[in-house]
């Protein structure tokens, strides 16, 4: 308790600095995953992606990022053994933030799309093993996370593959693909609005203490879907055939229709991501802030000031703007060649799986889903359309995320304990 009283302000300052570093990493890696398909398909430029993220990621983080954030991330550790030594949890959360942030920076530098959730989970497990003991770790949760390495990309890839096949059947392989694209475009956009609204209603608004029943959520999401479909119809009816471009590429005019449709998915995914995943960066901050502000009490939940959420949103946007291009390049161009229609299917598939996971509680990763979705649309053209070397590199980065973040976190924990303990 004496350590908390003596260094409380220092701990909060360090938590904010490390948290800003962590959210910068989320922007450079996780947000780049969400934007990579839009940029790689040519639907939007990197500058436009940054502009969209600046508005919608920030809005999602600040408005629906969580007034009450769980300080013990997803039940990974049991804090009972350290109730009388709250400084252990403070050191651990600071170490977890810094180690996860460092790993995200290294992965982003290599262009590896890794999971920020798994990074912070691995970091928390690392400090728990080093500072508390094996009994503090909820090993059943860790086994679920390992299983999600397979589950997440398979689900994303399967749905994106089916969506791509439906686009082929309903649009590309018809006698008049351009007119059919205009006809079916608003229908696909309905699902974009519907699904992303469900993501926000199921996972985002609960942090604002707005609790809707399942029927209310579906009805509200359907209303949003109809609005998005109508706006899309107004935009798509203005798209005209470019016969010169069609001579070079038979489906050039069709892809011009999917371009505006991807702007809808990019905006929606950015808001949903900002509202849902900002907790990866600010959750540990909440732990430190709650312990210090309560004078050393270890709480499962603590109030999180809105200015911390704003800090998190700012860090996310900064990370995408300054370093996100490397991961966007991997997602958007290196796995397989993306066009607007393929990118649209990949983003819609990723959003669909996130909704499924949010309602069933499956421990899936948004990053893994997005990568799997891109692989799925590539596989729709055959295995030869995929760069298997790039895919294997990505999978290896997923496997080493937990142990690397954990080992680094343990080392930083002992360093912080030595400095302040």
Buried (B, 14 or more C-beta within 10 A) or exposed (E): EEBBEEBBEEBBEBBBBBBBBBBBBBBBBBBBBBBBBBBBBBBBEBEBBBBBBBBBBBBBBBBBBBBBBBBBBBEBBBBEBBEEBBBBBBBBBBBBBBBBBBBBBBBBEEBBBBBBBBBBBBBBBBBBBBBBEEEBBBEEBBEBBEEBBEBBBBBBBBBBBBBBBEBBEBBBEBEEBBEBBBBBBBEBBBBBBBBBBBBBBBBBBBBBEEEBEEEEBBEBBBEBBBBBBBBBBEBBEEBEEBEEBBEEEEBBBBBBBBBBBBBBBBBBBBBBBBBBBBBBBBBBBBBBBBBBBEEBBBBEEBEBBEEBBBBBBBBBBBBBBEBBBBBBBBBBBBBBBBBBBBBBBBBBBBBBBBBBBBEEEBBBBBBBBBBBBBBBBBBBBEEEBBBEEBBEBBBEBBEBBBEBBBBBBBBBBBEBBEEBE
